[in-house]
């Protein structure tokens, strides 16, 4: 009987405590002061993300062109279609860099690119692009040939018309500013023939410091041709022939002999 009375007393006190707490929450008063109600919660206004206005075309110095626009980490203005062609055709407007990705370059865009390349100051980069016809390659080569300030040409995973690499390297023979030439994983590439064309470029080019021919199906004949060009070149510091598995021992030996003569690498 005493235990039952004790349990009943505890239950009664718990209920009273609960009612007192419930009363505090309902009245929204501070129990320590008893007079000041709790201030109502004010929702913080979300700051609207301000979108920067588009840069006027006359102030554009870098162009990024892609078939399907999406957010890209590179801090360049993204311009499409007629706007890009308008900037490329405007010979009075200076350009520092051009980036082209996932595009088929032909006819009018190819002509605009050729005009723009004549005045690019630093770099032209193409990735996953297609130059399907002779006209497109010729426009690219003409633009590079007329440019005496460009420092880097990067062509990665592109499909170039057969013989196109030879046209481009032939145009580069008159260029004296290029420092880096990257030709990575070119589709439809004729490894040994392209290596031979590049070898002739190395014989006469005096400013080129880096070449990359990775994943281009270069065999031992192509390696031997490159070795002949390396013997005469005096400016190169870096040559990348990685993932050309057909070079073999013969090609590697020819390259090793060239390194004995070349003192810049």
Rosetta blueprint (number, residue, H / E / L):
1 X L
2 X H
3 X H
4 X H
5 X H
6 X H
7 X H
8 X H
9 X H
10 X H
11 X H
12 X H
13 X H
14 X H
15 X H
16 X H
17 X H
18 X H
19 X H
20 X H
21 X H
22 X H
23 X H
24 X H
25 X H
26 X H
27 X H
28 X L
29 X E
30 X L
31 X L
32 X L
33 X L
34 X L
35 X L
36 X L
37 X E
38 X L
39 X L
40 X L
41 X L
42 X L
43 X L
44 X L
45 X L
46 X L
47 X L
48 X L
49 X L
50 X L
51 X L
52 X L
53 X L
54 X L
55 X L
56 X L
57 X H
58 X H
59 X H
60 X L
61 X L
62 X E
63 X E
64 X E
65 X E
66 X E
67 X L
68 X L
69 X L
70 X L
71 X L
72 X L
73 X L
74 X L
75 X L
76 X L
77 X E
78 X E
79 X L
80 X L
81 X H
82 X H
83 X H
84 X H
85 X H
86 X H
87 X H
88 X H
89 X H
90 X L
91 X L
92 X L
93 X L
94 X L
95 X E
96 X E
97 X E
98 X E
99 X E
100 X E
101 X E
102 X L
103 X L
104 X E
105 X E
106 X L
107 X H
108 X H
109 X H
110 X H
111 X H
112 X H
113 X H
114 X H
115 X H
116 X H
117 X H
118 X L
119 X L
120 X E
121 X E
122 X E
123 X E
124 X E
125 X E
126 X E
127 X E
128 X L
129 X L
130 X E
131 X E
132 X L
133 X L
134 X H
135 X H
136 X H
137 X H
138 X H
139 X H
140 X H
141 X H
142 X H
143 X H
144 X H
145 X H
146 X L
147 X L
148 X L
149 X L
150 X L
151 X L
152 X E
153 X E
154 X E
155 X E
156 X E
157 X L
158 X L
159 X E
160 X E
161 X L
162 X L
163 X L
164 X H
165 X H
166 X H
167 X H
168 X H
169 X H
170 X H
171 X H
172 X H
173 X L
174 X L
175 X L
176 X L
177 X L
178 X L
179 X L
180 X E
181 X E
182 X E
183 X E
184 X E
185 X L
186 X L
187 X E
188 X L
189 X L
190 X L
191 X H
192 X H
193 X H
194 X H
195 X H
196 X H
197 X H
198 X H
199 X H
200 X H
201 X H
202 X H
203 X H
204 X H
205 X L
206 X L
207 X L
208 X L
209 X L
210 X E
211 X E
212 X E
213 X L
214 X L
215 X L
216 X L
217 X L
218 X L
219 X E
220 X H
221 X H
222 X H
223 X H
224 X H
225 X H
226 X H
227 X H
228 X H
229 X H
230 X H
231 X H
232 X H
233 X L
234 X L
235 X L
236 X L
237 X L
238 X E
239 X E
240 X E
241 X L
242 X L
243 X L
244 X L
245 X L
246 X E
247 X L
248 X H
249 X H
250 X H
251 X H
252 X H
253 X H
254 X H
255 X H
256 X H
257 X H
258 X H
259 X H
260 X H
261 X H
262 X L
263 X L
264 X L
265 X L
